[in-house]
């Protein structure tokens, strides 16, 4: 092959690859643009002050009320309660797999846990509604049919494999020499795990936490099915609530007119959701950069 | 002279592979015992049996006896956590924890409790002084251990081991990753340490063994070929294979 031809091929491949990379960038720009565009129109009709201070969300009522706070608290309630399930259980699983399990046990358990991550979220939604909720109601009779706790448990189970798998990867990447150093000083497995490996893998563990929380904030099907459709500032986990995503999917499924104010609320709420997850991701990047250990 | 560790008929296996064959050796208290031999001869495996570090490797087993004072280390009911506090180990590559310098020294002390916080500063200073590192780090005890040079990191690892007040210190080629100046500092340090501790050091450098040790053992293919006074081994080896090795015919 001549040198010229070789150089041409190199160039061609580079151009094609740049094209591939630019697709995701253009898509992101497109999404942000369409969100912001509709959101600006929304705020020309609804006061931004009302949007962020009113505590009543009833966009399709007459008279309508556009206070997004109940949706934000609903979302945060799901994020917090699901984190109480996914973070400790996920980290515990990771510690077991990385520090306690033999390689044989690990080879069996890890794929099973990762299988959980492959289950579609709608399946978790029905699991919450038809299994977790009746179970909760059997010993907490005051629980609503649609409630935040049941959905949170399902979201927590769904995000657990992400925490477990990413945290385990982070812990496994701590060099064995450090582990041996700790054992040689007379440490038990638990001491090595808690006082050496977890701190050394902190940046990876923290990023898995943030990803799981982000995922919980953005989760749609489970909360749409199991958490209810009642925008509420109440932080009672046994009551029905509505999240930002839950509201958006409801509106999208309903027969609202394109261009109507109800339609635009979807974009306004979407923008809030976007900003919240963006902040979470930036925060994760900051935590990772600050705590990264280079071996 | 007191025997600190007495090894009798020790065999060691990685799966089906026999890495140590019928080892018998006596380690004397407050002396430096050097173990030499070509790569893969079993010298590193041997010191891993003394603090049961091989427990961490799957599919390994040892038989025979290793008497540490009166206790047989190889018995299954030995508390290895307790054992490893009494027998410390320094590794080939410096392996400080990703923590501050003082936290590295205090790691084991904090885990093993029963020391009050007032004593912490004293332990940090004493341990670092014994490892001849104090003067170099006293102004930056709260900086990351990774900010130190390789030689300093290795002395920090020694300090970290000293903080547990071990009786025996095992060293697995502790200077192989270090430059000559850092190496000579560690060698000087060893002469100080042997006043209080019993040291067993694996080294690939015969010159180092000759310089620093009181006793030397020569390993070859999992067997202890010859063991005795360092002076005798290097000037008047009894076994032909030892002579070949120290005169540089293989290795």
Interface residues (C-beta under 8 A of the other chain):
Chain A: X102 X103 X175 X177 X178 X179 X180 X181 X182 X183 X184 X185 X186 X187 X188 X191 X195 X196 X199 X200 X293 X294
Chain B: X51 X53 X56 X58 X81 X82 X83 X84 X85 X88 X89 X91 X93 X95 X96 X97 X98 X99 X107 X108 X110 X111 X112 X146 X157 X160 X161 X164
